[in-house]
Amino acid sequence: MFDNEFFDLTADHLKLIQRMNVGYNEYCEFGAPDIDPKRPYGNSSVYYDIGEILQIEPTDGDPEAPEYSEEQEAQMLKIHKETAKALQVILYSQSFVVGKYKSEPYRDNWKLVS
């Protein structure tokens, strides 16, 4: 009735996760680890950080203020948003192995399938 969920964990996801700016938020409820939403990779220029981490060449601008095409920014934003699922996969599977992972519907029981 319900389909399994699949996710492709890529080297790009791992590169971004490795550079995440992780802290501890003690001001919300009980407190918990969190990733800085303003500076997820260390600086407030998120596209610049992602471009540097993933070695994406800017289409214009100077080294201090690179400019990316709309297509590049769309791809960077897609990968950035996918890091939430990638982190779930890594934490559940206790693995940093790149590949296709599967989870049963409405569960986070991720397992490497290929």
Phi and psi in degrees as a GROMACS rama.xvg file:
@    title "Ramachandran Plot"
@    xaxis  label "Phi"
@    yaxis  label "Psi"
@TYPE xy
-108.861  139.888  PHE-2
-85.1756  150.21  ASP-3
-65.265  156.818  ASN-4
-101.78  141.404  GLU-5
-123.282  149.96  PHE-6
-147.568  132.67  PHE-7
-95.1696  108.504  ASP-8
-82.6644  121.724  LEU-9
-112.799  166.987  THR-10
-61.2213  -33.549  ALA-11
-63.6272  -41.6414  ASP-12
-58.5738  -45.7291  HIS-13
-63.8603  -39.2439  LEU-14
-62.3066  -42.8827  LYS-15
-68.4448  -44.2753  LEU-16
-61.7699  -38.0495  ILE-17
-60.0429  -30.6597  GLN-18
-98.4662  5.33213  ARG-19
-61.8834  142.039  MET-20
-89.3148  89.844  ASN-21
-95.7404  135.14  VAL-22
-137.545  -163.47  GLY-23
-130.114  122.525  TYR-24
-96.4307  104.419  ASN-25
-93.8183  0.12399  GLU-26
-97.1542  0.512604  TYR-27
-121.215  117.427  CYS-28
50.3548  -121.766  GLU-29
-83.4369  -19.0616  PHE-30
96.7086  153.239  GLY-31
-169.898  157.986  ALA-32
-61.8121  147.741  PRO-33
-148.565  164.311  ASP-34
-107.263  127.114  ILE-35
-57.8829  113.86  ASP-36
-71.1914  -23.3511  PRO-37
-83.2007  -34.9829  LYS-38
-130.545  65.1933  ARG-39
-62.3148  -24.5906  PRO-40
-121.21  17.4882  TYR-41
114.091  -33.7798  GLY-42
-120.19  162.837  ASN-43
-81.6563  -8.85189  SER-44
-91.9252  84.8697  SER-45
-63.9154  -43.2684  VAL-46
-61.4227  -40.4674  TYR-47
-60.4975  -46.5134  TYR-48
-60.8476  -47.1685  ASP-49
-62.7265  -44.5283  ILE-50
-58.1872  -42.9262  GLY-51
-66.1528  -46.4724  GLU-52
-63.4835  -43.0646  ILE-53
-92.5417  3.37358  LEU-54
55.6  51.0608  GLN-55
-95.1145  124.284  ILE-56
-75.5024  126.241  GLU-57
-63.4903  151.501  PRO-58
-86.3068  -18.5746  THR-59
-161.148  179.743  ASP-60
86.8618  179.103  GLY-61
-103.792  171.018  ASP-62
-58.072  -29.67  PRO-63
-79.6056  -22.9113  GLU-64
-141.696  70.1069  ALA-65
-68.0345  151.949  PRO-66
-122.411  136.899  GLU-67
-112.998  153.293  TYR-68
-71.0186  164.338  SER-69
-59.7258  -38.5996  GLU-70
-64.8871  -42.9388  GLU-71
-62.9154  -44.6175  GLN-72
-64.4928  -38.3608  GLU-73
-63.3834  -42.7348  ALA-74
-66.8092  -40.5884  GLN-75
-64.6433  -41.2805  MET-76
-65.3119  -39.4857  LEU-77
-59.5949  -50.0472  LYS-78
-64.109  -41.4988  ILE-79
-59.2104  -46.4807  HIS-80
-65.1357  -34.7131  LYS-81
-68.6855  -16.3842  GLU-82
-62.8134  -23.8205  THR-83
-63.2878  -49.3738  ALA-84
-67.5685  -39.9213  LYS-85
-59.3092  -41.2656  ALA-86
-65.3347  -39.9538  LEU-87
-59.5176  -45.8631  GLN-88
-60.2367  -47.2755  VAL-89
-62.454  -46.3093  ILE-90
-66.1592  -41.7018  LEU-91
-71.7817  -46.9876  TYR-92
-78.3352  -13.6574  SER-93
53.1117  44.4364  GLN-94
-146.161  145.231  SER-95
-112.027  26.1964  PHE-96
-81.7206  125.958  VAL-97
-70.0904  138.812  VAL-98
158.423  -171.702  GLY-99
-91.3342  130.036  LYS-100
-115.717  151.782  TYR-101
-128.584  143.245  LYS-102
-133.922  144.818  SER-103
-67.9426  156.523  GLU-104
-56.6169  137.416  PRO-105
59.5854  25.5697  TYR-106
-135.259  165.091  ARG-107
-118.891  44.0071  ASP-108
-95.778  65.9979  ASN-109
-68.829  132.751  TRP-110
-135.317  140.782  LYS-111
-69.1543  128.774  LEU-112
-114.621  -18.5895  VAL-113
